[in-house]
Amino acid sequence: MGRSWYRNNLGTLIIAIRKFDIRKRSMASLDLAWLAVFEEVYKSLNVSQAAERLGTTQGAASTALARLRQYFGDPLFIRGPRGVLPTPRADALYPVLREVRAQVESSRASAATFDAASAHRRFTLCMTDISEVVLLPTLMRHLQQTAPGCEIEAERISPESARRLAEGEIDLAVGFMPQLESGFYQRALFSQEFVCIAARDHPRIRGRISKAQYLGEQHLTVQASGTGHHIVDKTLARQKLKRNVKLQVPTFLGVAQIVAETEMIATVPSHFARVMQAREAIQTLALPVPISSYEVKLHWHERYHSDLANTWLRQRVAELMKPAGVATVRRPRAPAARRRA
């Protein structure tokens, strides 16, 4: 459902709240800050974590929950083995209160501005481990200079990333995520090519690698979401070629060191190879087998397309990551085809 649906049906949503035995209470007595606490506690199932994410104290969060319990005449959350658990009333209230709060915040933000220099905000980004190496150092240096009160929480791309983007638990995603279609905007940052890396003192490889060597040497491969690794596998399969895979790992973080200290080779994105070549004793080689490049993109949900803080952050990321040129922003997919902005 789009933003316009909630705008047109906001009255219906408020009526839905009033059906929860609160007819004698005025909506004006609800503090928006309480709803923020409710939403964060519901998502994290932990009062202290919710308070930390909101930049408040656990005592203040507990006070807000106490007032909400009194307001709705329900415990809302009860103690569980690892935090708190929502009651059936809380489960029913969550989607309604979340959308009401989102609409109020959107209306308030539309006439406001985002001052990065004075803002205190935690942004959550999901990305690949390659982006952690390539993007995060540059981004954090930039924030220290321009937005000292802003924080970054990074997490890995996972099957849950799409849902978490849609629900506002993640602000932006960076990587290769073709599964994000309806409801998501995207902005191309740069084109990523694949290269081969080998130890700088490899006994059989010096400056270039032949097709026979590439297929004969032992390979280290990575199976990580958002990195386009399946492009390599599919390309080789179409050509009826098979690598001699000796080791498979879940992340790129140790790949360069393992390659530098063994005779294994690896096929990796070029940006990663460039950064790692300055840190490890490896050499970068052009692939003897043609493999398609892919675009690393910035993704965000259409619900937050007009959010000023989100807009500021994605502009900063694009400026820091994209080569010279004009960026292309693509709107969420329509049912039939993707439209350009």
C-alpha positions in Angstrom: 0.0 0.0 0.0 1.3 3.4 -0.9 1.5 6.6 1.2 -1.6 8.0 -0.5 -3.7 5.1 0.7 -2.9 5.9 4.4 -3.4 9.6 3.8 -6.9 9.0 2.4 -7.8 6.5 5.1 -6.2 8.1 8.1 -9.7 8.6 9.6 -10.5 4.9 9.3 -7.2 4.0 11.0 -8.0 6.3 13.9 -11.4 4.8 14.2 -9.8 1.4 14.3 -7.7 2.5 17.3 -10.8 3.7 19.1 -12.4 0.3 18.7 -9.9 -1.0 21.3 -12.1 0.1 24.3 -10.8 3.6 24.3 -14.0 5.5 23.4 -13.9 7.5 26.6 -10.4 8.7 26.0 -9.3 11.6 23.7 -6.8 10.9 21.0 -5.2 14.2 21.9 -4.0 12.7 25.2 -1.8 10.3 23.3 1.8 11.4 23.2 3.6 10.7 19.9 6.7 9.9 21.8 4.9 7.0 23.6 4.0 5.5 20.2 7.6 5.7 19.2 8.5 3.7 22.3 5.7 1.2 21.7 7.0 0.6 18.1 10.6 0.2 19.1 9.8 -2.1 22.0 7.5 -4.2 19.7 10.3 -4.6 17.1 13.2 -5.3 19.5 11.2 -7.0 22.3 13.7 -5.3 24.7 13.0 -2.1 26.6 16.6 -1.1 27.0 17.5 -1.7 23.4 14.4 0.4 22.3 15.5 3.2 24.6 19.0 3.2 23.2 17.7 3.3 19.6 15.5 6.3 20.5 18.3 8.1 22.3 16.4 8.1 25.6 16.8 6.4 29.0 15.3 3.0 30.0 13.4 4.8 32.7 11.8 7.2 30.3 10.8 4.3 28.0 9.3 2.4 30.9 7.3 5.4 31.9 6.0 5.8 28.4 4.9 2.1 28.4 3.2 2.5 31.8 1.1 5.4 30.4 0.3 3.4 27.3 -0.8 0.5 29.4 -3.1 2.8 31.4 -4.4 4.4 28.2 -5.3 1.1 26.5 -6.2 -0.8 29.6 -3.9 -3.7 28.7 -0.4 -4.8 29.8 0.8 -4.7 26.1 4.1 -6.4 26.9 4.9 -9.1 29.5 8.2 -10.5 30.6 9.7 -13.3 28.5 12.8 -15.4 28.7 14.9 -12.9 26.7 13.1 -9.7 27.1 9.4 -8.9 26.7 6.6 -10.5 24.6 3.6 -8.6 23.1 0.1 -9.3 24.2 -2.7 -10.0 21.6 -3.8 -6.4 22.1 -0.3 -5.1 21.3 -0.2 -7.4 18.2 -3.4 -5.8 17.0 -2.4 -2.3 17.8 1.0 -2.4 16.2 0.2 -2.0 12.5 -2.4 0.7 13.2 -0.2 2.8 15.5 2.8 2.4 13.3 1.0 3.8 10.3 -0.7 6.6 12.3 2.7 7.6 13.7 4.3 7.4 10.2 1.7 9.8 8.8 2.1 12.3 11.6 5.9 12.2 11.4 5.7 12.6 7.6 3.3 15.6 7.9 5.6 17.2 10.5 8.8 16.5 8.5 7.3 17.8 5.2 7.6 21.4 6.5 10.9 20.8 8.3 14.5 20.5 7.3 17.3 18.1 8.2 20.3 19.8 9.6 23.0 17.2 9.5 25.4 19.3 11.5 23.1 19.4 14.6 21.1 16.2 14.1 21.3 13.3 16.5 20.2 10.2 14.6 21.2 6.6 14.2 21.0 5.2 10.6 20.8 1.5 9.9 22.4 0.3 6.7 22.5 -3.2 5.4 25.3 -4.1 3.1 27.8 -6.7 2.0 31.1 -7.3 3.8 32.7 -5.8 0.7 30.8 -2.6 1.3 31.9 -2.6 4.9 35.5 -2.5 3.7 35.0 -0.1 0.7 32.3 2.3 2.0 32.2 2.5 5.8 35.7 4.0 6.4 34.9 6.8 3.8 31.4 7.3 5.1 32.5 7.5 8.8 35.2 10.0 8.0 32.6 12.2 6.2 30.1 12.0 9.1 32.8 12.9 11.6 33.3 16.2 9.7 29.7 17.0 8.6 27.3 15.2 10.9 29.1 14.4 14.2 25.9 13.6 16.0 24.8 10.9 13.6 25.6 7.2 14.1 25.7 4.2 11.7 24.5 0.7 12.5 25.6 -1.8 9.8 24.2 -5.2 9.2 24.6 -7.8 6.5 22.2 -8.3 3.7 19.8 -11.2 4.4 16.5 -12.7 3.3 14.9 -10.4 5.8 16.4 -7.2 4.4 13.4 -6.4 2.1 10.9 -6.6 4.9 13.1 -4.6 7.3 13.5 -1.9 4.7 9.8 -1.7 4.1 9.1 -1.5 7.9 11.7 1.2 8.5 14.0 -1.0 10.5 16.7 -0.4 7.8 17.2 3.0 6.2 19.3 2.0 3.2 20.7 -1.1 1.5 23.9 -1.2 -0.5 24.8 -4.1 -2.8 23.5 -6.3 -5.6 19.9 -7.0 -4.7 17.9 -7.8 -7.9 15.2 -9.4 -5.7 14.1 -5.9 -4.6 11.3 -5.0 -7.0 7.9 -3.6 -6.1 8.0 -0.7 -3.6 11.7 0.0 -3.8 13.7 2.8 -5.3 17.2 2.2 -6.5 20.2 4.3 -7.5 23.2 2.9 -9.4 26.5 3.7 -7.6 29.1 2.1 -9.8 29.7 -0.9 -12.1 31.6 -3.8 -10.5 33.8 -6.1 -12.5 35.3 -9.4 -11.5 39.0 -10.0 -11.3 41.2 -12.9 -10.2 43.6 -12.5 -7.2 46.5 -14.7 -6.3 49.5 -14.6 -3.9 52.1 -12.1 -5.0 54.7 -14.8 -4.9 52.6 -17.6 -6.4 55.0 -20.1 -7.9 53.0 -20.6 -11.2 51.2 -17.2 -11.7 53.1 -14.1 -12.6 51.2 -11.0 -13.8 48.6 -12.9 -15.9 46.7 -16.1 -15.8 45.7 -18.4 -18.7 42.4 -20.1 -19.0 44.0 -23.5 -18.4 45.7 -22.2 -15.3 42.4 -20.6 -14.1 40.6 -23.9 -14.4 43.4 -26.0 -13.0 44.4 -24.0 -9.9 42.6 -24.5 -6.6 39.9 -21.9 -6.0 38.6 -20.2 -2.9 35.0 -19.2 -3.4 32.5 -17.0 -1.4 28.8 -17.5 -1.0 27.6 -14.1 0.3 24.3 -12.3 -0.4 24.4 -9.1 -2.3 27.8 -9.6 -4.0 26.8 -11.0 -7.4 28.8 -14.2 -6.8 26.2 -16.3 -8.6 27.0 -14.4 -11.8 30.4 -16.1 -11.9 28.9 -19.6 -11.3 26.2 -19.1 -13.9 28.6 -17.7 -16.5 31.0 -20.6 -16.1 28.2 -23.1 -16.2 26.9 -21.6 -19.5 30.3 -22.1 -21.0 30.5 -25.7 -19.5 33.5 -24.7 -17.4 34.1 -25.8 -13.8 36.5 -24.5 -11.2 38.5 -26.7 -8.9 37.0 -25.4 -5.7 39.1 -26.3 -2.7 37.6 -23.9 0.0 34.3 -22.1 0.3 33.7 -19.4 2.9 30.7 -17.3 3.8 32.3 -13.8 3.7 35.0 -11.9 1.9 36.7 -10.6 5.0 39.4 -13.3 5.2 39.7 -14.1 1.4 42.7 -11.8 0.6 44.8 -13.1 3.6 44.0 -16.7 2.8 45.0 -16.2 -0.9 48.2 -14.4 0.1 49.3 -17.2 2.4 48.4 -20.2 0.1 48.5 -21.1 -3.6 44.7 -20.8 -4.0 43.2 -18.2 -6.2 39.9 -16.4 -6.0 37.5 -14.5 -8.2 36.4 -11.3 -6.5 34.9 -7.9 -7.3 37.5 -5.4 -8.5 36.8 -2.7 -5.8 37.5 -5.3 -3.1 40.7 -6.5 -4.9 42.0 -2.9 -5.1 41.5 -2.2 -1.4 43.0 -5.6 -0.4 46.0 -5.3 -2.7 47.2 -2.4 -0.5 46.9 -4.5 2.6 47.9 -8.1 1.6 50.6 -9.6 -0.5 48.4 -10.4 -3.5 48.4 -9.7 -7.2 45.3 -8.7 -9.3 44.8 -10.4 -12.6 42.4 -10.0 -15.5 40.1 -13.0 -15.9 40.9 -15.3 -18.8 37.1 -16.0 -19.0 34.7 -13.2 -19.8 32.3 -12.6 -16.9 29.6 -9.9 -17.0 29.9 -7.0 -14.6 27.1 -5.9 -12.3 25.8 -2.7 -10.8 26.2 -2.0 -7.1 23.1 0.0 -6.1 21.6 1.9 -3.3 18.1 0.8 -2.3 15.4 2.3 -0.2 11.7 1.8 0.2 9.1 4.2 -1.3 7.6 4.9 2.1 10.8 6.8 3.0 11.5 8.4 -0.4 10.6 11.8 0.8 12.0 11.5 4.3 14.5 14.3 4.6 17.1 12.4 6.7 16.9 9.4 4.4 17.3 11.7 1.4 20.4 13.4 3.0 22.0 10.0 3.8 21.5 8.5 0.4 22.9 11.6 -1.3 26.0 11.4 0.8 26.5 7.7 0.1 26.0 8.3 -3.7 28.5 11.2 -3.7 31.1 9.2 -1.8 30.7 6.0 -3.9 29.8 7.0 -7.4 32.4 7.8 -10.0 32.0 11.1 -11.9 28.8 11.3 -13.9 25.1 11.6 -13.4 23.4 9.1 -11.2 20.3 7.3 -12.3 17.5 7.0 -9.8 14.8 4.3 -10.6 11.4 4.3 -9.2 9.7 1.3 -7.6 8.7 -1.3 -10.2 5.2 -0.9 -11.7 3.3 -4.2 -12.3 4.4 -4.3 -15.9 7.7 -2.5 -16.3 10.3 -0.4 -14.4 9.9 3.3 -14.9 12.6 5.9 -14.8 12.4 9.0 -12.6 
